[in-house]
Amino acid sequence: MNGDGQGFSSGVDSPGVAAEVPIDVSADEYDAFAELVRMAVEKDPSLRSTTTASSSSSQQGSRMSSSLAMLGPMSAESLPLQNKPGWLRQKAPQGEQYEYLTAQMGNLKLATVCQEAQCPNIGECWGGSDEHTATATIMLMGDTCTRGCRFCAVNTSQAPPPLDPDEPKNTAEAVADWGVGYVVLTSVDRDDLPDGGANHFAQTVRGLKELKPDLLVECLTPDFSGDLDAVRLLASSGLDVFAHNIETVESLQKRVRDPRAGYVQSLEVLRAAKEIPGVYTKSSIMLGLGETDDEIIDTMVDLRDCGVDILTLGQYLQPTPRHLPIVDYVHPEKFDYWRQFGEEEIGFKFVASGPMVRSSYRAGEFFVDAMIRGERAKTRLLPSSS
């Protein structure tokens, strides 16, 4: 699963055959992840070398950053899971718009990452207000992923159900009636499909734009196994934002993500999407997994070098005891620092950074107000060349 599976939800659902786990976790603790790795290597032996995680990364404990020490991370060891910092608590979802969307999702049998991942921001995003546009995040291609990233709690299987051919049409018709100003389409990874589901994504985008041209559409995508033709197909579908998450810094990739994912592969996906005129690109980094400040900066630079316009940074939260542990809790003021640094020093057009920020968190407010409306207004004010 890409993106917003960071830190919420139910356990992994895949065959539980015991296997040697190539990371610092026992087979009994994480047999589902080990089985997915084994099956992937069996299918493509070239992946074997990517499954060996660095032992040093697993031994990184909680620490204060050498720079900005007063704003550094809070040790997760000294703060039990049930006593998370106060800044990670959210109000229960409520409001007419939230209740309406909840009912509609159930009636139309549409899956959302907001619900599947039990995201605590769901009420804020779905509810909308005078200050920000209501945003919904729809999960296409089912709720079962072919990968087993260790931060994500979405169900996994190497043989998920086939695609629903009516899903693009049904999704477009439903969302067009909801009154939301911004929709995020995301999906599980579907390595079982020749194009990874890119055409299914593209059909949904085209249907949405045909029914509601003013609706802003973001696609938070998998890496399509590095198939850049599939990336360009989707990026050319009429979407406004192409999002793909790098997830973590380069040194932690093998420990955090499925072995079929990769740092360079994700950068190439983002670079290919940016080739399409008029498309904004976006990525996200989880913090609290043991990364250093220098590594965060390096990742920001690499993303910007690929043309990424928008970056989000949020706190990793462990979905279940079987997933990666939290190394540290990053203070809100440090998140503010990264926002300012990303915009002023690295040059991102917009950075959303905070403990509860997710890659599609209140995307309507962040993107509509800060990006599309502002830049389109500037374009209208430019003198005509005629």
C-alpha positions in Angstrom: 0.0 0.0 0.0 1.3 3.4 -0.8 1.1 6.5 1.3 -1.6 7.0 3.9 -1.2 3.6 5.4 1.4 5.1 7.7 0.4 4.3 11.3 -3.2 3.2 11.5 -5.5 0.2 11.0 -5.9 -3.6 11.1 -3.4 -6.3 10.8 -1.9 -8.0 7.8 -3.9 -10.7 6.1 -1.8 -13.1 4.1 -0.7 -16.7 4.2 1.1 -17.3 7.5 3.8 -19.8 6.4 6.8 -19.5 8.6 10.0 -18.3 6.8 13.3 -16.7 7.7 12.7 -13.1 8.2 15.6 -11.0 6.6 15.3 -8.2 9.1 15.4 -7.7 12.8 12.1 -9.4 13.6 11.3 -13.0 14.3 9.2 -15.3 12.1 6.6 -15.6 14.9 6.3 -11.8 15.2 6.1 -11.1 11.5 5.4 -14.2 9.4 3.1 -12.4 7.0 5.8 -9.9 6.0 8.3 -12.7 5.7 6.0 -14.8 3.5 5.5 -11.8 1.1 9.2 -11.3 0.8 9.8 -15.1 0.2 7.1 -15.1 -2.5 8.5 -12.0 -4.2 12.0 -13.4 -4.3 10.7 -16.7 -5.6 9.1 -14.9 -8.4 12.1 -12.7 -9.1 15.4 -14.0 -7.7 17.0 -10.6 -8.5 15.2 -9.2 -5.5 17.1 -11.4 -3.1 19.9 -8.9 -2.5 17.4 -6.1 -1.6 15.9 -8.1 1.3 19.0 -7.8 3.5 18.5 -4.9 5.8 21.3 -3.1 7.5 21.6 -4.3 11.1 22.8 -0.9 12.2 19.5 0.7 11.2 17.6 -1.6 13.5 19.8 -0.6 16.4 19.2 3.1 16.1 17.6 4.1 19.4 15.9 7.3 20.3 18.3 10.3 20.3 18.3 14.0 20.3 19.4 15.7 17.0 22.8 17.4 17.2 21.3 20.4 15.5 18.2 22.1 17.0 18.6 19.8 20.0 15.8 21.6 21.9 13.4 20.7 19.2 14.6 17.2 18.6 12.7 14.0 18.9 11.2 12.6 22.1 12.3 9.2 23.0 9.7 6.5 22.2 11.3 4.3 24.9 10.4 6.8 27.6 6.9 7.3 26.3 4.8 4.1 26.2 2.4 3.6 23.2 -0.7 4.4 25.4 0.9 7.6 26.6 1.6 9.3 23.2 2.2 13.1 23.3 -0.8 15.3 23.6 -0.2 16.7 20.2 -1.1 13.3 18.6 -4.6 13.3 19.9 -7.6 14.2 17.7 -11.3 14.9 18.2 -13.8 12.3 17.2 -15.2 12.8 13.7 -18.5 14.6 13.4 -20.6 16.9 11.3 -23.3 16.6 8.6 -20.8 16.4 5.7 -18.9 13.6 7.5 -22.1 11.7 8.2 -23.3 12.1 4.6 -20.0 10.8 3.1 -19.8 7.9 5.6 -23.3 6.8 4.5 -22.5 7.3 0.8 -19.3 5.2 1.0 -21.3 2.3 2.6 -24.2 2.5 0.1 -21.9 2.6 -2.9 -19.4 0.0 -1.6 -16.5 2.4 -2.1 -13.3 1.9 -0.1 -11.4 4.9 1.3 -8.0 4.9 2.8 -9.4 7.2 5.4 -11.6 4.3 6.7 -9.4 1.3 5.8 -6.4 2.9 7.7 -8.6 4.3 10.5 -7.1 7.7 9.9 -7.7 10.1 12.9 -8.0 13.0 10.5 -11.1 11.7 8.8 -13.6 14.0 10.4 -11.5 17.1 9.7 -10.9 16.1 6.0 -14.4 15.0 5.2 -16.2 17.6 7.2 -14.8 20.7 5.5 -15.5 24.2 6.8 -15.4 27.8 5.8 -11.6 27.6 6.1 -10.9 24.6 4.0 -12.4 22.4 1.2 -13.9 19.1 2.1 -11.6 16.3 0.9 -12.2 12.6 0.3 -9.6 9.9 -0.4 -10.9 7.0 -2.4 -9.0 3.7 -2.6 -9.3 2.1 -6.0 -8.6 -1.5 -7.0 -9.7 -3.2 -3.8 -8.4 -3.2 -0.3 -5.8 -6.0 -0.7 -2.2 -5.1 -1.5 0.4 -7.4 -3.2 3.2 -5.9 -1.1 4.0 -6.0 2.6 5.6 -2.8 3.8 6.4 -2.9 7.5 4.7 0.5 8.3 1.4 -0.2 6.6 -1.6 -2.2 8.0 -3.6 -2.7 4.8 -4.4 -6.3 4.0 -1.9 -8.2 1.8 -2.0 -11.1 -0.6 -0.2 -12.2 -3.7 -3.5 -13.0 -5.4 -6.0 -10.2 -4.7 -9.5 -10.2 -6.2 -9.8 -9.1 -9.8 -10.6 -5.5 -10.6 -14.2 -4.3 -10.8 -14.6 -3.0 -14.4 -17.4 -0.7 -13.3 -15.4 0.9 -10.5 -14.1 3.9 -12.6 -17.6 4.8 -13.7 -19.2 4.3 -10.4 -16.6 6.2 -8.5 -16.8 9.2 -10.9 -20.6 9.4 -10.7 -20.6 9.1 -6.9 -17.8 11.7 -6.3 -19.3 14.2 -8.7 -22.5 14.3 -6.5 -20.7 14.7 -3.2 -19.9 18.4 -3.3 -16.3 17.9 -2.4 -13.8 20.3 -4.0 -10.8 18.0 -4.0 -10.6 14.2 -4.3 -7.6 12.0 -3.8 -7.6 8.7 -5.6 -5.2 6.2 -4.2 -4.7 2.4 -4.4 -3.0 -0.6 -3.1 -0.1 -2.0 -5.1 -1.3 -4.4 -7.8 1.8 -6.2 -9.0 -0.5 -8.9 -10.4 -1.7 -6.5 -13.2 0.4 -5.9 -16.3 0.3 -2.1 -15.9 -0.1 -2.1 -12.2 -3.6 -0.6 -12.5 -2.5 2.6 -14.3 -5.2 2.4 -16.9 -7.9 1.8 -14.2 -6.7 4.9 -12.4 -6.7 6.9 -15.7 -10.2 5.8 -16.6 -11.5 7.1 -13.2 -9.7 10.4 -13.6 -11.2 11.0 -17.1 -14.7 10.1 -15.8 -14.4 12.6 -12.9 -13.2 15.4 -15.1 -15.9 14.7 -17.7 -18.6 15.0 -15.0 -17.1 17.7 -12.9 -14.3 19.7 -14.7 -13.7 22.0 -11.8 -13.0 19.2 -9.4 -9.3 18.9 -8.4 -8.0 15.4 -8.7 -4.9 14.0 -7.0 -3.7 10.5 -7.7 -1.6 9.0 -4.9 0.0 6.1 -6.8 2.1 3.0 -6.3 5.3 2.8 -8.3 3.9 0.5 -11.0 7.0 -1.7 -10.6 9.0 1.1 -12.2 7.0 1.0 -15.5 7.5 4.6 -16.6 5.1 4.2 -19.5 2.4 3.3 -17.0 3.4 6.4 -15.0 3.2 8.7 -18.0 -0.2 7.1 -19.0 -1.7 8.1 -15.7 0.0 11.5 -15.5 -1.5 12.3 -18.9 -5.0 11.4 -17.9 -6.1 15.0 -16.8 -5.2 14.7 -13.1 -4.0 17.9 -11.3 -1.5 16.3 -8.9 0.6 13.1 -9.3 1.6 12.0 -5.9 4.0 9.1 -5.0 5.5 8.7 -1.6 9.2 8.1 -1.1 8.1 7.2 2.5 11.5 7.4 4.3 15.2 8.2 3.8 17.4 6.1 1.7 19.2 4.2 4.5 15.9 3.0 5.9 14.2 1.9 2.7 15.0 -1.8 3.0 13.8 -2.0 6.5 10.6 0.0 6.0 9.4 -0.8 2.6 8.6 -4.0 0.6 11.8 -5.2 -1.3 10.1 -4.5 -4.6 10.0 -0.8 -3.8 13.1 1.4 -3.8 14.4 4.9 -3.2 15.8 5.4 -6.8 12.7 3.7 -8.3 10.4 6.1 -6.5 12.5 9.1 -7.6 12.3 7.9 -11.3 8.5 7.6 -11.0 8.2 11.2 -9.8 10.6 12.4 -12.5 8.6 10.7 -15.3 5.3 12.2 -14.0 6.8 15.7 -14.0 7.6 15.4 -17.7 3.9 15.9 -18.4 3.1 19.6 -18.8 0.8 21.2 -16.2 1.1 18.3 -13.7 2.1 19.1 -10.1 4.0 16.3 -8.3 4.0 15.5 -4.6 5.7 13.2 -2.2 5.7 12.4 1.5 8.2 11.4 4.2 7.4 9.7 7.5 9.5 10.8 10.5 10.2 9.0 13.7 11.8 5.9 12.2 15.3 6.6 13.2 16.3 9.0 10.4 18.8 11.8 10.9 18.4 15.4 10.1 21.1 15.2 7.4 19.2 12.3 5.8 16.0 14.2 5.8 17.7 17.1 4.0 19.3 14.7 1.5 15.9 13.3 0.7 14.4 16.7 0.3 17.1 17.7 -2.1 16.7 14.5 -4.1 12.9 15.0 -4.4 13.3 18.6 -5.5 15.9 17.6 -8.1 13.2 15.4 -9.6 10.9 18.4 -9.9 8.6 17.6 -6.9 6.5 20.6 -6.1 4.8 19.6 -2.9 6.1 17.7 0.2 4.3 16.5 3.2 6.0 15.3 6.4 4.2 13.5 9.3 4.9 11.4 12.4 5.0 7.6 11.8 2.6 5.8 14.2 2.8 2.1 14.7 -0.5 0.4 13.6 0.0 -2.8 15.6 2.7 -4.4 17.7 3.6 -6.4 14.6 4.7 -3.4 12.7 7.8 -1.3 12.9 8.3 0.3 16.3 8.4 4.1 16.7 12.0 5.2 17.3 11.1 8.8 18.4 8.3 11.3 18.5 9.1 14.5 16.6 8.1 17.7 18.3 5.6 20.0 16.5 8.1 22.8 16.5 10.6 20.6 14.7 7.9 19.9 12.1 7.5 23.7 11.7 11.3 24.0 11.1 11.1 21.4 8.3 8.3 23.2 6.7 10.2 26.4 6.6 13.4 24.7 5.6 11.7 22.9 2.7 10.1 26.0 1.3 12.8 28.6 1.9 16.0 26.5 1.5 15.1 23.6 -0.7 12.6 25.4 -2.9 9.4 23.3 -2.7 6.3 25.3 -3.7 4.5 24.0 -0.7 5.4 21.9 2.4 2.7 20.5 4.8 4.5 19.4 7.9 3.1 18.3 11.3 2.7 15.3 13.5 -0.7 14.4 12.1 -0.1 15.3 8.5 -0.6 12.5 6.0 0.0 12.7 2.3 -3.6 13.4 1.6 -4.4 15.2 4.8 -6.7 18.2 4.1 -5.3 18.2 0.6 -8.1 20.5 -0.5 -6.9 23.3 1.8 -3.2 22.8 1.3 -3.3 22.5 -2.4 -6.3 24.6 -3.5 -5.5 27.7 -1.5 -1.7 27.6 -1.6 -1.1 26.3 -5.1 -3.8 26.1 -7.8 -5.9 29.2 -7.0 -2.9 31.3 -6.3 -0.9 30.3 -9.4 -3.9 30.6 -11.7 -4.7 34.0 -10.4 -1.1 35.1 -11.1 -1.5 33.7 -14.6 -4.6 35.7 -15.2 -2.8 38.9 -14.2 0.0 38.5 -16.6 -0.2 40.8 -19.6 -1.3 39.3 -22.9 1.4 38.6 -25.5 -0.9 39.7 -28.3 
